[in-house]
Amino acid sequence: EINPLKVYIIDNYIYGVDFKSNFNIYDLENGKLINSIELFTKKNKNIPIPTSMSLYDNHFIIGFKTGKVIKINREGKIIWEYKHDKILTSPIKIFKQNLIILYGDTIKLLSIENGKELLSETYEGSNILNSKGGSIEEFANILYFILPNSSLAEIDSFFNKKIYSNFANNNFQDSINNNADEIHIFDNYISYFDNNLYLYCFDIYSDKFVLNERKISNVNSFKF
């Protein structure tokens, strides 16, 4: 399944990338295609499939399922390119002029300016049968995240290093399918609904769980 990516309107133009990795520019007034730029040569049969597109300072950050990430300008010129050999399904997050990228079992921080890798941490987790990608939230300079392999962890984005609180050290339930799993922060509380069954709520200030493995059965849908 190929989900449509977000498009961006700047001045009188619409910018987007299609599933064939063409960077397309449309006229906002009449919807006509003005230009279509091949981001990768068609001589290569394995054209990367884009999975996310973000706008930052008149440039676009595009992630691909192959693990590749590129930064391009409004004319489609590639400014830098980052390669990684693991599948990328999570949307790329922009945080304090850095890019946060969640691969299957790894989190990476890249400089949005030049694509330089600032941090790379790998976490052991479950074997996931179906996953929409990871989930990430921020509180002050701390990044709380769940990787596609169900690992929950946290990183200090100021010092670019792992930190260890009772949140990440908790023994969460093993899941074989985290398609609906995500974390959410409200005020100083982190909420995590694991596998549509177990609810957790963590107080960041006290470093304690307010709710721990509260079982809620027969849940068809939820939204934080």
C-alpha positions as CSV (number, residue, x, y, z in Angstrom):
1,E,0.0,0.0,0.0
2,I,1.3,3.4,-1.0
3,N,-0.1,6.3,1.1
4,P,-0.2,9.8,-0.4
5,L,2.5,12.2,0.8
6,K,1.9,15.7,2.0
7,V,2.2,18.5,-0.6
8,Y,3.3,22.0,0.1
9,I,2.1,25.4,-1.2
10,I,4.7,28.1,-1.5
11,D,3.9,31.4,-3.3
12,N,1.7,30.2,-6.2
13,Y,3.2,26.8,-6.6
14,I,2.4,23.3,-5.3
15,Y,5.3,21.0,-4.5
16,G,5.1,17.2,-4.1
17,V,6.8,13.9,-4.8
18,D,5.1,10.9,-6.4
19,F,5.6,7.2,-5.8
20,K,8.1,7.1,-8.7
21,S,10.3,9.6,-6.9
22,N,9.5,12.5,-9.3
23,F,9.6,15.9,-7.7
24,N,6.6,17.7,-9.2
25,I,5.8,21.4,-9.3
26,Y,2.3,22.6,-10.2
27,D,0.7,25.9,-10.9
28,L,-1.6,26.7,-8.0
29,E,-4.0,28.7,-10.2
30,N,-4.8,26.1,-12.8
31,G,-3.3,22.9,-11.4
32,K,-1.1,22.3,-14.4
33,L,2.2,20.6,-14.1
34,I,5.0,23.1,-14.6
35,N,8.0,20.8,-14.1
36,S,8.8,17.2,-13.0
37,I,12.3,16.3,-11.9
38,E,13.6,12.8,-11.7
39,L,15.3,12.6,-8.3
40,F,17.0,9.3,-9.3
41,T,17.9,8.0,-12.7
42,K,15.4,5.6,-14.3
43,K,18.3,3.4,-15.4
44,N,18.2,1.9,-11.9
45,K,15.2,-0.4,-11.8
46,N,15.0,-0.2,-8.0
47,I,13.7,3.4,-7.7
48,P,13.3,4.3,-4.0
49,I,9.7,4.7,-2.9
50,P,9.2,8.0,-0.9
51,T,7.6,7.6,2.6
52,S,7.6,11.1,3.9
53,M,8.2,14.7,2.9
54,S,8.8,17.7,5.1
55,L,9.4,21.4,4.5
56,Y,12.1,23.4,6.3
57,D,13.4,26.9,5.3
58,N,12.3,26.6,1.6
59,H,13.9,23.2,1.3
60,F,12.3,19.7,1.4
61,I,13.4,16.7,3.4
62,I,12.3,13.4,1.7
63,G,12.6,9.9,3.3
64,F,12.5,6.7,1.3
65,K,11.6,3.2,2.2
66,T,15.1,2.0,1.3
67,G,16.4,4.1,4.2
68,K,17.7,6.9,2.1
69,V,17.1,10.5,3.1
70,I,17.7,13.6,0.9
71,K,17.4,17.3,1.1
72,I,16.4,19.2,-2.0
73,N,15.7,22.9,-2.9
74,R,12.6,24.2,-4.6
75,E,14.1,23.5,-8.0
76,G,14.6,19.8,-7.2
77,K,18.4,20.0,-6.8
78,I,19.7,17.5,-4.2
79,I,21.7,19.4,-1.5
80,W,22.8,16.3,0.4
81,E,22.0,12.6,0.6
82,Y,22.1,10.2,3.5
83,K,22.1,6.4,3.1
84,H,21.2,3.7,5.6
85,D,20.6,0.0,4.9
86,K,17.4,-0.4,6.9
87,I,13.8,0.1,6.0
88,L,12.3,3.5,6.8
89,T,8.5,3.7,7.3
90,S,8.2,6.3,10.0
91,P,7.7,10.0,9.1
92,I,10.9,12.1,9.7
93,K,10.6,14.6,12.5
94,I,12.2,18.0,12.5
95,F,13.4,19.1,16.0
96,K,15.6,22.1,16.8
97,Q,17.3,22.1,13.3
98,N,17.9,18.4,13.4
99,L,16.2,15.5,11.8
100,I,15.0,12.6,13.9
101,I,14.8,9.3,12.0
102,L,13.3,6.1,13.3
103,Y,14.4,2.9,11.5
104,G,13.3,-0.6,12.6
105,D,15.6,-0.8,15.6
106,T,17.6,2.4,15.4
107,I,17.2,6.1,16.0
108,K,19.4,8.6,14.2
109,L,19.8,12.3,14.5
110,L,21.0,14.2,11.4
111,S,22.0,17.8,10.9
112,I,19.4,19.4,8.7
113,E,22.0,21.7,7.4
114,N,24.4,19.2,5.9
115,G,23.0,15.7,6.6
116,K,25.8,14.8,9.0
117,E,25.0,12.0,11.5
118,L,25.0,13.4,15.0
119,L,23.7,10.3,16.9
120,S,22.9,6.7,16.2
121,E,21.5,4.3,18.8
122,T,20.2,0.7,18.3
123,Y,17.8,-1.0,20.6
124,E,16.7,-4.7,20.8
125,G,13.0,-5.3,20.5
126,S,10.3,-7.6,19.3
127,N,9.8,-9.2,15.9
128,I,7.0,-7.0,14.5
129,L,4.7,-8.6,11.9
130,N,3.0,-5.3,10.9
131,S,4.0,-1.8,11.7
132,K,3.2,1.7,10.5
133,G,6.5,2.9,11.8
134,G,7.6,4.5,15.1
135,S,6.2,7.2,17.3
136,I,8.1,10.1,18.9
137,E,7.2,12.9,21.3
138,E,9.3,15.6,23.0
139,F,9.4,17.2,26.4
140,A,11.9,20.0,26.9
141,N,15.1,18.6,25.3
142,I,14.1,15.0,25.9
143,L,12.9,12.8,23.1
144,Y,10.6,9.9,24.0
145,F,10.0,7.4,21.3
146,I,8.8,3.9,20.3
147,L,10.7,2.3,17.5
148,P,9.0,0.0,14.9
149,N,10.4,-3.0,16.8
150,S,8.4,-1.9,19.9
151,S,11.5,-0.6,21.8
152,L,10.7,2.4,24.0
153,A,13.6,4.7,24.9
154,E,14.6,8.3,25.4
155,I,17.4,10.5,24.3
156,D,18.7,13.9,25.5
157,S,18.8,15.9,22.3
158,F,20.9,18.6,23.9
159,F,23.8,16.3,24.7
160,N,22.9,13.8,22.0
161,K,23.1,10.8,24.3
162,K,20.9,8.1,25.8
163,I,19.2,8.7,29.2
164,Y,17.6,6.1,31.5
165,S,14.4,6.7,33.4
166,N,11.8,4.4,34.9
167,F,9.8,4.9,31.7
168,A,12.2,3.2,29.3
169,N,13.2,0.7,32.0
170,N,9.7,-0.6,32.5
171,N,8.8,-4.1,31.4
172,F,6.1,-3.5,28.8
173,Q,4.1,-6.2,27.3
174,D,5.6,-8.0,24.3
175,S,3.6,-7.2,21.1
176,I,3.7,-9.0,17.8
177,N,1.8,-6.2,16.1
178,N,2.3,-2.5,17.0
179,N,0.4,-1.1,14.1
180,A,-1.7,1.1,16.5
181,D,0.9,1.8,19.1
182,E,1.9,5.4,19.8
183,I,3.0,7.6,22.7
184,H,1.5,10.9,23.6
185,I,2.6,13.7,26.0
186,F,0.3,16.1,27.8
187,D,1.8,18.5,30.4
188,N,4.3,16.3,32.2
189,Y,2.6,13.0,31.5
190,I,3.5,10.3,28.9
191,S,0.7,8.0,27.8
192,Y,1.2,4.8,26.0
193,F,-1.5,2.4,24.9
194,D,0.2,-0.9,24.1
195,N,-1.4,-3.2,21.5
196,N,-4.9,-1.7,22.1
197,L,-5.0,-3.4,25.4
198,Y,-2.6,-2.1,28.1
199,L,-2.6,1.6,29.1
200,Y,0.4,3.2,30.8
201,C,0.7,6.8,32.1
202,F,4.1,8.1,33.3
203,D,4.8,11.2,35.4
204,I,8.0,12.7,34.0
205,Y,8.6,14.9,37.1
206,S,8.3,12.2,39.7
207,D,9.8,9.5,37.4
208,K,6.9,7.2,38.4
209,F,4.0,5.4,36.7
210,V,0.5,6.7,37.5
211,L,-1.0,3.8,35.5
212,N,1.0,0.7,34.8
213,E,-0.3,-2.1,32.6
214,R,-4.0,-1.1,33.2
215,K,-5.9,-3.6,31.0
216,I,-8.7,-2.2,28.9
217,S,-10.5,-4.8,26.9
218,N,-12.6,-4.7,23.7
219,V,-11.1,-1.5,22.3
220,N,-12.0,-0.9,18.7
221,S,-10.3,2.5,18.3
222,F,-8.8,5.2,20.4
223,K,-7.2,8.7,20.1
224,F,-5.1,10.7,22.6
